[in-house]
Amino acid sequence: MASRRILLVEDSSTMRRMLSMKLQDEGYEIFTSNDGQQGLARAAEEPRPDLILTDYEMPEMDGAGLCRAIKADKDLRTIPILMLTTLAEIDAKVAGLEAGADDYILKPKSPDDFREMFKRIEAHLRIRDLNATLAERNRMLEAAHKKLTFELELARKVQLALMPRPPKPRGVLRLAVRYTPANQLGGDVYDIYRLDNNRLGILVADVSGHGVNSAMLSGMVKALAAPLTIAVLEPGELLAGLDVATEQYFPEGYFCTGFYLIADEETGLVRYAGVGHPPAIIVGPNGPRTLQSNPGMLGIGMVDGTAGGSDRLQPGESLVIYTDGLTDAMDPADVLFGEERLKTLLQTHHGADPTEILNQVDEALSRHTSPGRPSDDINIIVLQYPAG
C-alpha cells in the first residue's frame, strides 16, 4: 500500500526538519512548505496530500489563512488540516478551528507528545478514508438514481403513448380523457375501442397500488382486454372474462377494479357494468345520478358473471367515469375529496364542454390537496351529449 502523503507547512527550518524526520520514521511520505502561500500552491499539486500539518504563526499567510483558503477550494476542502502551534491560549485555538482546522495540537516536545500527534494523524486519516468511501458510494448511488430516473421517464413516455387519444366523433357524443399518475408510472389504465360505426367501448381499470409493479400489470390488463372487446361482449361478460384472463398473471395480493361501457354515439344509449369500481356519475339539467358497480375484485378469479345496466344520455348530460384516486385525495387535515363534493362540482359545470369539466375538476382537486398533491393515480373520462 502506498505511503500516506502529508504536507508539512512550517516556517521554522529546525522544526520542519525534526517533524519531517519523525513522520518519515512513522512511514509517511512528507513534502514541505515554508509558509501558507507556498503551502496552498503545493496542496493543489498532484498527487495531493492526504493530510496537512500546518503551523499557526507564519509570514505571508498564517495557518488560519491557509485553512480558510483550503476549505474554500472545492477540490481541496476534504483534506484534513491539523494545526500545530506553541500557543495554548483558548482564543488561538478557537481562531484556528473557526478557520477550518480539523484539529489543534501543541507542537510536540516529548515522546508522549509525538505519540499523541501520530495517533491524531491516524485518526484523521481514518476519517478521511471513511469520508472518501462514503463519497464514492454517494457517487454510485447518484449514478444509479440518474439511470433509474431515465429509465422510469422512458417507461412513463411508453405508458402514456399506450393511452389512446379520444377518437374522432361519429355521432352526437363528445369525449375527453385525463390521466394523471401519482408517480412516473401509474396503475390506472383506460382504453377506447371502436366496435362499429356508431358504438364505442370504453374501459377504465385501476390496479391496486401504483408504481412499477402496478404499471406493468395495468399494461397486462390492457392487452388482455383487447381481444374481449373485439368479440363485442356485453359489459358484464367482458369484465368476467377479464377476471379469468388476469388471474394467472396477477401476483398474490394484487387485484384491480374495472368499469366498462358500450356507448351508442347516435342515440346516447349506454350499457355498462363495473366490478369494485367507483360508480360512474351522470350530471345534467335534471341533476346527478349514478351508474353503480358490483362489489368484488378482478384478477383473483372470483367473478362469475356480472350484472350490468343501461342508461341513456340526454342532450346537456355528461357521464363521468373515474378512478378512486380522485375521491380518495386528501387535504392536509386528511379530509377526503369525496364523491359528494365531486357530484356537486360536476353538476355545477355540467354545461361546460368535456375538456373544461376536466379543468374544473383539476383546479378543485389542486385547491383541496394544496400544498400537497394526490397520493394515488387519477384517471377521468367525460362522455357528453352536448345540449345543442
Contacts in CASP RR format, 6 or more apart in sequence:
PFRMAT RR
TARGET T0000
AUTHOR 0000-0000-0000
METHOD contacts of the structure
MODEL  1
MASRRILLVEDSSTMRRMLSMKLQDEGYEIFTSNDGQQGLARAAEEPRPD
LILTDYEMPEMDGAGLCRAIKADKDLRTIPILMLTTLAEIDAKVAGLEAG
ADDYILKPKSPDDFREMFKRIEAHLRIRDLNATLAERNRMLEAAHKKLTF
ELELARKVQLALMPRPPKPRGVLRLAVRYTPANQLGGDVYDIYRLDNNRL
GILVADVSGHGVNSAMLSGMVKALAAPLTIAVLEPGELLAGLDVATEQYF
PEGYFCTGFYLIADEETGLVRYAGVGHPPAIIVGPNGPRTLQSNPGMLGI
GMVDGTAGGSDRLQPGESLVIYTDGLTDAMDPADVLFGEERLKTLLQTHH
GADPTEILNQVDEALSRHTSPGRPSDDINIIVLQYPAG
2 29 0 8 1.000
3 27 0 8 1.000
3 28 0 8 1.000
3 29 0 8 1.000
4 27 0 8 1.000
4 28 0 8 1.000
4 29 0 8 1.000
4 50 0 8 1.000
4 51 0 8 1.000
4 125 0 8 1.000
5 28 0 8 1.000
5 29 0 8 1.000
5 30 0 8 1.000
5 31 0 8 1.000
5 47 0 8 1.000
5 48 0 8 1.000
5 49 0 8 1.000
5 50 0 8 1.000
5 51 0 8 1.000
6 23 0 8 1.000
6 28 0 8 1.000
6 29 0 8 1.000
6 30 0 8 1.000
6 31 0 8 1.000
6 49 0 8 1.000
6 50 0 8 1.000
6 51 0 8 1.000
6 52 0 8 1.000
6 53 0 8 1.000
6 121 0 8 1.000
7 31 0 8 1.000
7 32 0 8 1.000
7 33 0 8 1.000
7 39 0 8 1.000
7 42 0 8 1.000
7 43 0 8 1.000
7 49 0 8 1.000
7 51 0 8 1.000
7 52 0 8 1.000
7 53 0 8 1.000
8 16 0 8 1.000
8 19 0 8 1.000
8 20 0 8 1.000
8 23 0 8 1.000
8 30 0 8 1.000
8 31 0 8 1.000
8 32 0 8 1.000
8 33 0 8 1.000
8 53 0 8 1.000
8 54 0 8 1.000
9 32 0 8 1.000
9 33 0 8 1.000
9 34 0 8 1.000
9 35 0 8 1.000
9 36 0 8 1.000
9 38 0 8 1.000
9 39 0 8 1.000
9 52 0 8 1.000
9 53 0 8 1.000
9 54 0 8 1.000
9 55 0 8 1.000
9 58 0 8 1.000
9 63 0 8 1.000
9 66 0 8 1.000
10 16 0 8 1.000
10 19 0 8 1.000
10 32 0 8 1.000
10 33 0 8 1.000
10 34 0 8 1.000
10 53 0 8 1.000
10 54 0 8 1.000
10 55 0 8 1.000
10 58 0 8 1.000
10 84 0 8 1.000
11 34 0 8 1.000
11 35 0 8 1.000
11 55 0 8 1.000
11 57 0 8 1.000
11 58 0 8 1.000
11 59 0 8 1.000
12 55 0 8 1.000
15 55 0 8 1.000
15 107 0 8 1.000
16 32 0 8 1.000
16 34 0 8 1.000
19 53 0 8 1.000
19 84 0 8 1.000
20 30 0 8 1.000
20 32 0 8 1.000
22 108 0 8 1.000
22 114 0 8 1.000
23 30 0 8 1.000
23 53 0 8 1.000
24 30 0 8 1.000
26 118 0 8 1.000
28 121 0 8 1.000
31 42 0 8 1.000
31 49 0 8 1.000
33 39 0 8 1.000
33 41 0 8 1.000
33 42 0 8 1.000
35 58 0 8 1.000
35 59 0 8 1.000
35 60 0 8 1.000
35 61 0 8 1.000
36 54 0 8 1.000
36 58 0 8 1.000
36 60 0 8 1.000
36 61 0 8 1.000
36 62 0 8 1.000
36 63 0 8 1.000
36 65 0 8 1.000
36 66 0 8 1.000
37 60 0 8 1.000
37 61 0 8 1.000
38 60 0 8 1.000
39 54 0 8 1.000
39 66 0 8 1.000
40 61 0 8 1.000
40 66 0 8 1.000
40 69 0 8 1.000
40 70 0 8 1.000
42 49 0 8 1.000
43 49 0 8 1.000
43 52 0 8 1.000
43 70 0 8 1.000
43 76 0 8 1.000
43 79 0 8 1.000
44 73 0 8 1.000
44 75 0 8 1.000
44 76 0 8 1.000
48 76 0 8 1.000
48 79 0 8 1.000
49 79 0 8 1.000
50 79 0 8 1.000
50 125 0 8 1.000
50 128 0 8 1.000
51 79 0 8 1.000
51 80 0 8 1.000
51 81 0 8 1.000
51 82 0 8 1.000
51 121 0 8 1.000
51 124 0 8 1.000
51 125 0 8 1.000
51 128 0 8 1.000
52 66 0 8 1.000
52 70 0 8 1.000
52 79 0 8 1.000
52 80 0 8 1.000
52 81 0 8 1.000
52 82 0 8 1.000
53 82 0 8 1.000
53 84 0 8 1.000
53 121 0 8 1.000
54 63 0 8 1.000
54 66 0 8 1.000
54 67 0 8 1.000
54 81 0 8 1.000
54 82 0 8 1.000
54 83 0 8 1.000
54 84 0 8 1.000
55 63 0 8 1.000
55 83 0 8 1.000
55 84 0 8 1.000
55 85 0 8 1.000
56 62 0 8 1.000
56 63 0 8 1.000
56 64 0 8 1.000
56 83 0 8 1.000
56 84 0 8 1.000
56 85 0 8 1.000
56 87 0 8 1.000
56 92 0 8 1.000
56 96 0 8 1.000
57 63 0 8 1.000
57 85 0 8 1.000
57 87 0 8 1.000
58 66 0 8 1.000
61 69 0 8 1.000
63 83 0 8 1.000
63 96 0 8 1.000
63 99 0 8 1.000
63 101 0 8 1.000
64 95 0 8 1.000
64 96 0 8 1.000
64 98 0 8 1.000
64 99 0 8 1.000
64 101 0 8 1.000
65 99 0 8 1.000
66 81 0 8 1.000
67 81 0 8 1.000
67 83 0 8 1.000
67 96 0 8 1.000
67 99 0 8 1.000
67 100 0 8 1.000
67 101 0 8 1.000
68 99 0 8 1.000
68 100 0 8 1.000
70 76 0 8 1.000
70 77 0 8 1.000
70 79 0 8 1.000
70 81 0 8 1.000
70 100 0 8 1.000
71 77 0 8 1.000
71 81 0 8 1.000
71 99 0 8 1.000
71 100 0 8 1.000
78 128 0 8 1.000
78 131 0 8 1.000
78 132 0 8 1.000
78 135 0 8 1.000
79 128 0 8 1.000
80 102 0 8 1.000
80 103 0 8 1.000
80 124 0 8 1.000
80 125 0 8 1.000
80 127 0 8 1.000
80 128 0 8 1.000
81 100 0 8 1.000
81 101 0 8 1.000
81 102 0 8 1.000
81 103 0 8 1.000
82 101 0 8 1.000
82 102 0 8 1.000
82 103 0 8 1.000
82 104 0 8 1.000
82 105 0 8 1.000
82 117 0 8 1.000
82 120 0 8 1.000
82 121 0 8 1.000
82 124 0 8 1.000
83 96 0 8 1.000
83 97 0 8 1.000
83 101 0 8 1.000
83 103 0 8 1.000
83 104 0 8 1.000
83 105 0 8 1.000
84 105 0 8 1.000
84 106 0 8 1.000
84 107 0 8 1.000
85 92 0 8 1.000
85 104 0 8 1.000
85 105 0 8 1.000
85 106 0 8 1.000
85 107 0 8 1.000
86 106 0 8 1.000
86 107 0 8 1.000
87 93 0 8 1.000
88 106 0 8 1.000
93 104 0 8 1.000
96 104 0 8 1.000
97 104 0 8 1.000
102 124 0 8 1.000
103 120 0 8 1.000
103 124 0 8 1.000
105 116 0 8 1.000
105 117 0 8 1.000
105 120 0 8 1.000
106 113 0 8 1.000
107 113 0 8 1.000
108 114 0 8 1.000
108 116 0 8 1.000
108 117 0 8 1.000
152 184 0 8 1.000
152 185 0 8 1.000
152 212 0 8 1.000
153 184 0 8 1.000
155 184 0 8 1.000
155 185 0 8 1.000
155 212 0 8 1.000
155 215 0 8 1.000
156 181 0 8 1.000
156 184 0 8 1.000
156 185 0 8 1.000
159 181 0 8 1.000
159 185 0 8 1.000
159 186 0 8 1.000
159 215 0 8 1.000
159 218 0 8 1.000
159 219 0 8 1.000
160 179 0 8 1.000
162 219 0 8 1.000
162 222 0 8 1.000
163 177 0 8 1.000
163 179 0 8 1.000
163 189 0 8 1.000
163 190 0 8 1.000
164 190 0 8 1.000
164 191 0 8 1.000
164 192 0 8 1.000
165 177 0 8 1.000
166 175 0 8 1.000
166 176 0 8 1.000
166 177 0 8 1.000
166 192 0 8 1.000
167 175 0 8 1.000
167 192 0 8 1.000
167 194 0 8 1.000
167 200 0 8 1.000
169 175 0 8 1.000
169 265 0 8 1.000
170 197 0 8 1.000
170 198 0 8 1.000
170 265 0 8 1.000
171 198 0 8 1.000
171 265 0 8 1.000
171 266 0 8 1.000
172 265 0 8 1.000
172 266 0 8 1.000
172 268 0 8 1.000
172 315 0 8 1.000
172 385 0 8 1.000
172 386 0 8 1.000
173 200 0 8 1.000
173 263 0 8 1.000
173 265 0 8 1.000
173 268 0 8 1.000
173 313 0 8 1.000
173 383 0 8 1.000
173 384 0 8 1.000
173 385 0 8 1.000
174 353 0 8 1.000
174 354 0 8 1.000
174 383 0 8 1.000
174 384 0 8 1.000
174 385 0 8 1.000
174 386 0 8 1.000
175 192 0 8 1.000
175 200 0 8 1.000
175 202 0 8 1.000
175 354 0 8 1.000
175 381 0 8 1.000
175 382 0 8 1.000
175 383 0 8 1.000
175 384 0 8 1.000
176 353 0 8 1.000
176 354 0 8 1.000
176 355 0 8 1.000
176 357 0 8 1.000
176 358 0 8 1.000
176 381 0 8 1.000
176 382 0 8 1.000
176 384 0 8 1.000
177 190 0 8 1.000
177 192 0 8 1.000
177 379 0 8 1.000
177 380 0 8 1.000
177 381 0 8 1.000
177 382 0 8 1.000
178 358 0 8 1.000
178 361 0 8 1.000
178 362 0 8 1.000
178 378 0 8 1.000
178 379 0 8 1.000
178 380 0 8 1.000
179 188 0 8 1.000
179 190 0 8 1.000
179 377 0 8 1.000
179 378 0 8 1.000
179 379 0 8 1.000
179 380 0 8 1.000
180 374 0 8 1.000
180 377 0 8 1.000
180 378 0 8 1.000
180 379 0 8 1.000
181 187 0 8 1.000
181 188 0 8 1.000
181 210 0 8 1.000
181 211 0 8 1.000
181 377 0 8 1.000
182 210 0 8 1.000
182 211 0 8 1.000
182 373 0 8 1.000
182 374 0 8 1.000
182 375 0 8 1.000
182 376 0 8 1.000
182 377 0 8 1.000
182 378 0 8 1.000
183 210 0 8 1.000
183 211 0 8 1.000
184 211 0 8 1.000
185 210 0 8 1.000
185 211 0 8 1.000
185 212 0 8 1.000
185 214 0 8 1.000
185 215 0 8 1.000
186 210 0 8 1.000
186 211 0 8 1.000
186 214 0 8 1.000
186 215 0 8 1.000
186 218 0 8 1.000
186 377 0 8 1.000
187 206 0 8 1.000
187 207 0 8 1.000
187 209 0 8 1.000
187 210 0 8 1.000
187 211 0 8 1.000
187 214 0 8 1.000
187 215 0 8 1.000
187 217 0 8 1.000
187 218 0 8 1.000
187 377 0 8 1.000
188 204 0 8 1.000
188 205 0 8 1.000
188 206 0 8 1.000
188 207 0 8 1.000
188 218 0 8 1.000
188 323 0 8 1.000
188 377 0 8 1.000
188 378 0 8 1.000
188 379 0 8 1.000
189 203 0 8 1.000
189 204 0 8 1.000
189 205 0 8 1.000
189 206 0 8 1.000
189 207 0 8 1.000
189 218 0 8 1.000
189 219 0 8 1.000
189 221 0 8 1.000
189 222 0 8 1.000
189 379 0 8 1.000
190 202 0 8 1.000
190 203 0 8 1.000
190 204 0 8 1.000
190 205 0 8 1.000
190 379 0 8 1.000
190 381 0 8 1.000
191 202 0 8 1.000
191 203 0 8 1.000
191 222 0 8 1.000
191 225 0 8 1.000
191 226 0 8 1.000
191 229 0 8 1.000
192 200 0 8 1.000
192 201 0 8 1.000
192 202 0 8 1.000
192 203 0 8 1.000
193 200 0 8 1.000
193 201 0 8 1.000
193 202 0 8 1.000
193 203 0 8 1.000
193 226 0 8 1.000
193 229 0 8 1.000
193 230 0 8 1.000
194 200 0 8 1.000
194 201 0 8 1.000
195 201 0 8 1.000
195 229 0 8 1.000
195 232 0 8 1.000
195 262 0 8 1.000
196 232 0 8 1.000
198 264 0 8 1.000
198 265 0 8 1.000
198 266 0 8 1.000
199 262 0 8 1.000
199 263 0 8 1.000
199 264 0 8 1.000
199 265 0 8 1.000
200 262 0 8 1.000
200 263 0 8 1.000
200 265 0 8 1.000
201 229 0 8 1.000
201 260 0 8 1.000
201 261 0 8 1.000
201 262 0 8 1.000
201 263 0 8 1.000
202 260 0 8 1.000
202 261 0 8 1.000
202 262 0 8 1.000
202 263 0 8 1.000
202 321 0 8 1.000
202 381 0 8 1.000
202 383 0 8 1.000
203 225 0 8 1.000
203 229 0 8 1.000
203 238 0 8 1.000
203 258 0 8 1.000
203 259 0 8 1.000
203 260 0 8 1.000
204 258 0 8 1.000
204 259 0 8 1.000
204 260 0 8 1.000
204 277 0 8 1.000
204 321 0 8 1.000
204 322 0 8 1.000
204 323 0 8 1.000
204 379 0 8 1.000
204 381 0 8 1.000
205 218 0 8 1.000
205 221 0 8 1.000
205 222 0 8 1.000
205 225 0 8 1.000
205 242 0 8 1.000
205 256 0 8 1.000
205 257 0 8 1.000
205 258 0 8 1.000
205 259 0 8 1.000
205 277 0 8 1.000
205 298 0 8 1.000
206 256 0 8 1.000
206 257 0 8 1.000
206 258 0 8 1.000
206 277 0 8 1.000
206 323 0 8 1.000
206 324 0 8 1.000
206 325 0 8 1.000
206 377 0 8 1.000
206 379 0 8 1.000
207 214 0 8 1.000
207 217 0 8 1.000
207 218 0 8 1.000
207 221 0 8 1.000
207 254 0 8 1.000
207 255 0 8 1.000
207 256 0 8 1.000
208 214 0 8 1.000
208 253 0 8 1.000
208 254 0 8 1.000
208 255 0 8 1.000
208 256 0 8 1.000
209 376 0 8 1.000
210 376 0 8 1.000
210 377 0 8 1.000
213 251 0 8 1.000
213 254 0 8 1.000
214 254 0 8 1.000
217 246 0 8 1.000
217 249 0 8 1.000
217 250 0 8 1.000
217 254 0 8 1.000
217 256 0 8 1.000
218 256 0 8 1.000
220 246 0 8 1.000
220 249 0 8 1.000
221 242 0 8 1.000
221 246 0 8 1.000
221 256 0 8 1.000
224 242 0 8 1.000
224 245 0 8 1.000
224 246 0 8 1.000
224 249 0 8 1.000
225 238 0 8 1.000
225 242 0 8 1.000
225 245 0 8 1.000
228 238 0 8 1.000
228 241 0 8 1.000
228 242 0 8 1.000
228 245 0 8 1.000
229 238 0 8 1.000
233 241 0 8 1.000
234 262 0 8 1.000
234 271 0 8 1.000
234 273 0 8 1.000
234 308 0 8 1.000
235 260 0 8 1.000
235 261 0 8 1.000
235 262 0 8 1.000
235 271 0 8 1.000
235 272 0 8 1.000
235 273 0 8 1.000
235 274 0 8 1.000
235 306 0 8 1.000
235 308 0 8 1.000
235 309 0 8 1.000
236 260 0 8 1.000
236 273 0 8 1.000
236 274 0 8 1.000
236 305 0 8 1.000
236 306 0 8 1.000
236 307 0 8 1.000
236 308 0 8 1.000
237 305 0 8 1.000
237 306 0 8 1.000
238 260 0 8 1.000
238 273 0 8 1.000
239 258 0 8 1.000
239 260 0 8 1.000
239 273 0 8 1.000
239 274 0 8 1.000
239 275 0 8 1.000
239 298 0 8 1.000
239 303 0 8 1.000
239 306 0 8 1.000
240 303 0 8 1.000
240 304 0 8 1.000
240 305 0 8 1.000
240 306 0 8 1.000
241 303 0 8 1.000
242 258 0 8 1.000
242 298 0 8 1.000
242 299 0 8 1.000
243 275 0 8 1.000
243 298 0 8 1.000
243 299 0 8 1.000
243 300 0 8 1.000
243 301 0 8 1.000
243 302 0 8 1.000
243 303 0 8 1.000
244 301 0 8 1.000
244 303 0 8 1.000
246 256 0 8 1.000
246 298 0 8 1.000
246 299 0 8 1.000
247 299 0 8 1.000
247 300 0 8 1.000
247 301 0 8 1.000
250 256 0 8 1.000
250 299 0 8 1.000
250 300 0 8 1.000
254 299 0 8 1.000
255 297 0 8 1.000
255 298 0 8 1.000
255 299 0 8 1.000
255 300 0 8 1.000
256 297 0 8 1.000
256 298 0 8 1.000
256 299 0 8 1.000
257 274 0 8 1.000
257 275 0 8 1.000
257 276 0 8 1.000
257 277 0 8 1.000
257 278 0 8 1.000
257 293 0 8 1.000
257 296 0 8 1.000
257 297 0 8 1.000
257 298 0 8 1.000
257 323 0 8 1.000
257 324 0 8 1.000
258 274 0 8 1.000
258 275 0 8 1.000
258 276 0 8 1.000
258 277 0 8 1.000
258 293 0 8 1.000
258 298 0 8 1.000
259 272 0 8 1.000
259 273 0 8 1.000
259 274 0 8 1.000
259 275 0 8 1.000
259 277 0 8 1.000
259 278 0 8 1.000
259 280 0 8 1.000
259 293 0 8 1.000
259 321 0 8 1.000
260 272 0 8 1.000
260 273 0 8 1.000
260 274 0 8 1.000
261 270 0 8 1.000
261 271 0 8 1.000
261 272 0 8 1.000
261 273 0 8 1.000
261 280 0 8 1.000
261 291 0 8 1.000
261 319 0 8 1.000
261 321 0 8 1.000
262 270 0 8 1.000
262 271 0 8 1.000
262 272 0 8 1.000
263 269 0 8 1.000
263 270 0 8 1.000
263 313 0 8 1.000
263 383 0 8 1.000
264 270 0 8 1.000
267 312 0 8 1.000
268 312 0 8 1.000
268 313 0 8 1.000
268 385 0 8 1.000
269 310 0 8 1.000
269 311 0 8 1.000
269 312 0 8 1.000
269 313 0 8 1.000
270 291 0 8 1.000
270 310 0 8 1.000
270 311 0 8 1.000
270 312 0 8 1.000
270 313 0 8 1.000
270 319 0 8 1.000
270 383 0 8 1.000
271 308 0 8 1.000
271 309 0 8 1.000
271 310 0 8 1.000
272 280 0 8 1.000
272 291 0 8 1.000
272 308 0 8 1.000
272 309 0 8 1.000
272 310 0 8 1.000
272 311 0 8 1.000
273 293 0 8 1.000
273 294 0 8 1.000
273 306 0 8 1.000
273 307 0 8 1.000
273 308 0 8 1.000
273 309 0 8 1.000
274 293 0 8 1.000
274 294 0 8 1.000
274 306 0 8 1.000
274 308 0 8 1.000
275 293 0 8 1.000
275 294 0 8 1.000
275 295 0 8 1.000
275 296 0 8 1.000
275 297 0 8 1.000
275 298 0 8 1.000
275 303 0 8 1.000
275 306 0 8 1.000
276 293 0 8 1.000
276 294 0 8 1.000
276 295 0 8 1.000
276 296 0 8 1.000
276 297 0 8 1.000
276 298 0 8 1.000
277 293 0 8 1.000
277 323 0 8 1.000
277 324 0 8 1.000
278 293 0 8 1.000
278 322 0 8 1.000
278 323 0 8 1.000
278 324 0 8 1.000
278 326 0 8 1.000
278 327 0 8 1.000
278 339 0 8 1.000
279 290 0 8 1.000
279 291 0 8 1.000
279 292 0 8 1.000
279 293 0 8 1.000
279 339 0 8 1.000
280 290 0 8 1.000
280 291 0 8 1.000
280 319 0 8 1.000
280 320 0 8 1.000
280 321 0 8 1.000
280 322 0 8 1.000
281 288 0 8 1.000
281 289 0 8 1.000
281 290 0 8 1.000
281 291 0 8 1.000
281 319 0 8 1.000
281 320 0 8 1.000
281 322 0 8 1.000
281 339 0 8 1.000
281 342 0 8 1.000
281 343 0 8 1.000
281 346 0 8 1.000
282 288 0 8 1.000
282 289 0 8 1.000
282 290 0 8 1.000
282 291 0 8 1.000
282 311 0 8 1.000
282 313 0 8 1.000
282 317 0 8 1.000
282 318 0 8 1.000
282 319 0 8 1.000
282 320 0 8 1.000
283 317 0 8 1.000
283 318 0 8 1.000
283 320 0 8 1.000
283 343 0 8 1.000
283 346 0 8 1.000
283 347 0 8 1.000
283 350 0 8 1.000
284 314 0 8 1.000
284 316 0 8 1.000
284 317 0 8 1.000
284 318 0 8 1.000
284 347 0 8 1.000
284 350 0 8 1.000
284 351 0 8 1.000
285 314 0 8 1.000
285 316 0 8 1.000
285 317 0 8 1.000
285 350 0 8 1.000
286 314 0 8 1.000
287 347 0 8 1.000
287 350 0 8 1.000
288 343 0 8 1.000
288 346 0 8 1.000
288 347 0 8 1.000
289 311 0 8 1.000
291 309 0 8 1.000
291 311 0 8 1.000
291 319 0 8 1.000
294 306 0 8 1.000
294 307 0 8 1.000
294 308 0 8 1.000
296 302 0 8 1.000
296 303 0 8 1.000
311 319 0 8 1.000
313 319 0 8 1.000
313 383 0 8 1.000
313 384 0 8 1.000
313 385 0 8 1.000
314 385 0 8 1.000
315 385 0 8 1.000
315 386 0 8 1.000
315 387 0 8 1.000
315 388 0 8 1.000
316 350 0 8 1.000
316 351 0 8 1.000
316 384 0 8 1.000
316 385 0 8 1.000
316 386 0 8 1.000
316 387 0 8 1.000
316 388 0 8 1.000
317 350 0 8 1.000
317 384 0 8 1.000
317 385 0 8 1.000
318 346 0 8 1.000
318 350 0 8 1.000
318 351 0 8 1.000
318 354 0 8 1.000
318 357 0 8 1.000
318 382 0 8 1.000
318 383 0 8 1.000
318 384 0 8 1.000
318 385 0 8 1.000
319 382 0 8 1.000
319 383 0 8 1.000
319 384 0 8 1.000
320 346 0 8 1.000
320 357 0 8 1.000
320 380 0 8 1.000
320 381 0 8 1.000
320 382 0 8 1.000
320 383 0 8 1.000
321 380 0 8 1.000
321 381 0 8 1.000
321 383 0 8 1.000
322 342 0 8 1.000
322 378 0 8 1.000
322 379 0 8 1.000
322 380 0 8 1.000
322 381 0 8 1.000
323 376 0 8 1.000
323 377 0 8 1.000
323 378 0 8 1.000
323 379 0 8 1.000
323 380 0 8 1.000
324 376 0 8 1.000
325 374 0 8 1.000
325 376 0 8 1.000
325 377 0 8 1.000
325 378 0 8 1.000
326 337 0 8 1.000
326 342 0 8 1.000
326 361 0 8 1.000
326 365 0 8 1.000
326 374 0 8 1.000
326 378 0 8 1.000
326 380 0 8 1.000
327 336 0 8 1.000
327 337 0 8 1.000
327 338 0 8 1.000
327 339 0 8 1.000
327 342 0 8 1.000
328 336 0 8 1.000
328 337 0 8 1.000
328 338 0 8 1.000
328 376 0 8 1.000
329 336 0 8 1.000
329 337 0 8 1.000
329 365 0 8 1.000
329 368 0 8 1.000
329 369 0 8 1.000
329 374 0 8 1.000
329 375 0 8 1.000
329 376 0 8 1.000
329 378 0 8 1.000
330 336 0 8 1.000
330 337 0 8 1.000
330 369 0 8 1.000
330 375 0 8 1.000
331 337 0 8 1.000
331 368 0 8 1.000
331 369 0 8 1.000
331 370 0 8 1.000
332 371 0 8 1.000
332 372 0 8 1.000
337 364 0 8 1.000
337 365 0 8 1.000
337 368 0 8 1.000
337 369 0 8 1.000
341 364 0 8 1.000
341 368 0 8 1.000
342 361 0 8 1.000
345 360 0 8 1.000
345 361 0 8 1.000
345 364 0 8 1.000
346 357 0 8 1.000
346 361 0 8 1.000
348 360 0 8 1.000
349 356 0 8 1.000
349 357 0 8 1.000
349 360 0 8 1.000
350 357 0 8 1.000
351 387 0 8 1.000
352 360 0 8 1.000
353 384 0 8 1.000
353 386 0 8 1.000
354 382 0 8 1.000
354 383 0 8 1.000
354 384 0 8 1.000
357 382 0 8 1.000
357 384 0 8 1.000
358 380 0 8 1.000
358 382 0 8 1.000
361 380 0 8 1.000
365 374 0 8 1.000
365 378 0 8 1.000
366 373 0 8 1.000
END
